[in-house]
Amino acid sequence: MNSREQALNILYKVIKEQKHANKMLNELSKSKAMSSSDIAFIYKLVYGTIQYKIYLEYVVNKIINPLKTDYKIQVLLWMNLYQIKFLKTSIYSVTNEAVELTKKINSNLSGLVNVVSKKLQDTKLWEVNIKNKQNITPLEMGFPFWLYKQIQKDYSTEVANKIVNISNEQCNFSFRVNLKLITQKEFEKKYMQEWDLQKSNIVNNGYLTNKNIIKTKEFEQGLIFIQDETSILAVELLEVKKNSKVLDMCCAPGGKLTYIATFINKNNLVDGYEINKSKEKIINQNLKRLQISNVNLNFTSALNINKTYNRILLDAPCSGFGVFKRKPEIKLKKYSDQEMQELYDLQYDLLKKAVESLDKKGILVYSTCTINKKENQNQIEKLLRSYPDINLEYQQQFFGFEGNNNGFYIAKLKK
Ligand SMILES: C[S@@+](CC[C@H](N)C(=O)[O-])C[C@H]1O[C@@H](n2cnc3c(N)ncnc32)[C@H](O)[C@@H]1O
């Protein structure tokens, strides 16, 4: 199977069947079935087509009837337009490859794909002509109108425009040092210059780099852990001490759990809860690589907790509308009202459980990777109204344009 066919199959599964792109791409890359340059090309085709899918579909629909065209062929045409417009691939190679691919899907359609692909090079066709001028940029950036409107309503047009404009950028690559194995001082002495690192402005243990650190022996040996600065911040705000009694209520895949564990004594265990047992493997892989053993994992709902703690992290399940840069398929996700309501209810039930499990003078950090006010500020406001013994010490909505990061929300509360 060649690169374009692989990309098309992955795209179809992501768009039609809501599968996760990064999971399939990682598996493909691990299988070593293709060269690293082919893999890089597939990543580009898949992520780029998803990022701009809404726009690509709009343009392609000017020349085909979507109701009468096989869906896989439509995905192929979106991928073709992405290559022509954004990768500047020659029309000759795009069309030829697409026709060959179509023969495998339905040879009757190869004539149509040939004609449509050639038409897609017409730059007039690429123009966006819609009545609502405010929606032109969101459409050009492949950003869903409903989400643009929601952000405008929650914050402002300026914030919404800034989010749209950066939504297809590659975000900063950041990591933290595994304090279990090496101090920051030792690490910096050895790697600061060699890896051309920049220290984070918002956390103590955070570094930005352009180096592909996943391929280094230091990554394999567990000296570093790739993590957004905002996720690192959520843990640092917990002020974990050596003998703190710590609970991580929603812990898979263990990014924050493994950081918490480095602040407490070796024989002090951090309790991690995770409802999804299928994530046990990935948590254990992270624990093993980072050589961390002072955790006590529980695969059940955090709503079943019946102990108290003086440090609680609730990194809640959320809509994810903050991580378009890393997971562009989030742009294509539309939850029903009922699904959203269930999510709000679960988040609030978990928050209530967290407050009820928190000792006096204890610290609770609530975080999500979304920019949706109803999952963030509104939940905390409601909590503060219901629990007068809880104080808000810090609250920040990161939108993702401040330091080329992802959208993230953090609230730090004290009893
Ligand atoms: C945002 S992720 C957590 C990420 C994790 N804290 C990290 O830093 O690696 C939210 C997790 O909550 C889990 N979850 C959802 N409902 C839960 C519940 N009732 N109890 C415990 N975990 C739950 C999900 O399966 C998901 O793995």
The ligand as an ORCA input file, in Angstrom:
! r2SCAN-3c Opt
* xyz 0 1
  C      -8.075     14.365     30.937
  S      -7.890     12.691     31.142
  C      -6.712     12.601     32.455
  C      -5.279     12.844     32.024
  C      -4.282     12.557     33.140
  N      -4.574     13.303     34.324
  C      -2.854     12.861     32.707
  O      -2.337     13.921     33.024
  O      -2.249     12.007     32.065
  C      -9.355     12.252     31.977
  C      -9.443     10.790     32.368
  O     -10.567     10.631     33.252
  C     -11.061      9.321     33.110
  N     -12.396      9.279     33.759
  C     -13.600      9.620     33.244
  N     -14.562      9.473     34.190
  C     -13.959      9.045     35.310
  C     -14.419      8.711     36.614
  N     -15.705      8.779     36.949
  N     -13.506      8.297     37.521
  C     -12.198      8.203     37.197
  N     -11.702      8.489     35.974
  C     -12.569      8.915     35.054
  C     -11.020      9.134     31.595
  O     -11.058      7.774     31.255
  C      -9.688      9.817     31.233
  O      -8.653      8.861     31.204
*
